[in-house]
């Protein structure tokens, strides 16, 4: 049996690239299998649930903060939010329950970047609800995806590092192999994030985004538009800069979800979004180089 660490530099690079490609492919196939569900849910979703599905905790925090800001319940300054009149604001706030919940748990002055922490229990409940509906990947599936990446990518990386030491000990150039190992680390980190939505969750978002219209110039976005579009709903709005700056350090470890959908209009209710795409919560619109260490 040939010792791979005694292969010539070019031969080992070819072996490493093949193993790297196979490991990445295996990780992607595992992620695909773990996110496949044989359901087509049509249960209406609340604005908070749509926000979590589209952008995770950060999107729900944005929905809550914008809801209070748009209703003049808080004011923002330098990343801090101040409740103008807690008692009156709580009584007057209508719309998504997350608004009233944030007022209930937040102090009179709080950092906007910590809203996701203030709403931690609510976010966990939303996540569990979406997992029950098979729209968000279950925690055990996320860990299985991560474990697959750790084992496969870790073995490939360890083999590359070992070969680097062999090449250095033999005074052989290893720069190409070092670059490949760095690329492996980048791929490893990306794969460790784990999947977020299931295939059903992605289908729901596609249906909703196909019916959400971007807010008119300088018009305040409704709940559905904020939930689905995120900060893209505020590009032409006066609150864009203050919200973008304030939300900058909010938790982001859920996944993507900032992609804009279509521009077809839709009618909306005040608190729910239909996963079938018929309505969305909120208001009006919906929304010297070398080889890999040569052998002897």
Secondary structure as UniProt FT lines:
FT   HELIX           4..6
FT   HELIX           9..35
FT   STRAND          44..46
FT   HELIX           47..70
FT   TURN            71..72
FT   STRAND          74..77
FT   TURN            78..79
FT   STRAND          80..83
FT   HELIX           86..92
FT   HELIX           97..105
FT   STRAND          109..111
FT   HELIX           112..114
FT   HELIX           115..118
FT   HELIX           120..132
FT   TURN            133..134
FT   HELIX           139..169
FT   TURN            170..171
FT   HELIX           175..192
FT   HELIX           199..209
FT   TURN            210..211
FT   TURN            217..218
FT   HELIX           223..229
FT   HELIX           230..234
FT   TURN            235..236
FT   TURN            238..239
FT   HELIX           240..246
FT   TURN            247..249
FT   TURN            253..254
FT   STRAND          272..274
FT   TURN            275..276
FT   TURN            281..282
//
